[in-house]
Structures are given as C-alpha cells and as structure tokens.
Amino acid sequence: LDWPWTPLGRRGENAAARYLRRLGYRIVARSYRCSLGELDIVARLDPVLAFVEVRTRVDANHGEAWETIRSKKQRKLTALAASFLKRHRQFANLTPRFD
C-alpha cells in the first residue's frame, strides 16, 4: 500500500528536509520503508545519524507535534532505526539520534 500522503504532510517533509540541509545535514533517505513501517527522513551530520519523524501542524489547537509521539510510536521508530542500521551497515559508526 502506498502511504496516503496529504499535501500538508508532503509539504512538511519537504520543509523539514530543506531545513536539515541548511543546517549542513546530508539526507540519506526519505520515506524509508520496510516491513515494520516507515522512517520519514534519515539525515547525517557527522558524527550523528538522525532519524527524523515529521509531524506537520497548521496550528497548536490540537496539541504540539511532539506530543503525538507516544511510547508505542517511540518503540516503533527504534525498531525501524535498528532495521535501517542493520541493512545499511556503512552508518554503524555514527551515533543515532531521534528528532
């Protein structure tokens, strides 16, 4: 199944990728998918490999974006990052971080 992208969600990911590039990150992967799910953005800025979950909001009426990342989602992102690192061993020497 393809992810049901919304225009707002796509714009949010594009904006996040541009922002990371401006900070000096190199985008390693976008919309990385495996059987466990999807990582929005994987970006590198030595010595860090950042796994970035993008949450786009128009306003804060329904809470801040970071508040939507609950423990179940955190566990899923951790498993996805481990899967990514297992498949892409060239990044094993970098320090993983979740943004």
Steps between C-alpha positions, in 0.01 A plus 500: 500500500618848426492746783198728471705818473323821570620816334563648846701198610710502184567874539604438859750232402638714219540794739671278759744366239583853380554614860733209574701569184538866601641379832757291313335159516515264205171323439576128490142377453146629473190288550715196580266201514536148628262241642494687833380831357657821377766749604426850373856629469843360582765772499873503572717764660812329632517349752116481513246306298163662572175310459247778449127452552314786334171618647339789316250723673312807381456625857534375857126468565532121513831499683860532402644262244744343747208404725378251238810280539390268777688197637355258241621724216838540671541121514403472133750771399772325700429171321497677163834667576651165603374345176644787297839469670505122450430545129736796457807401699706787358330723761577274799784726620267802532310595814126450446263773614124542477361838403 
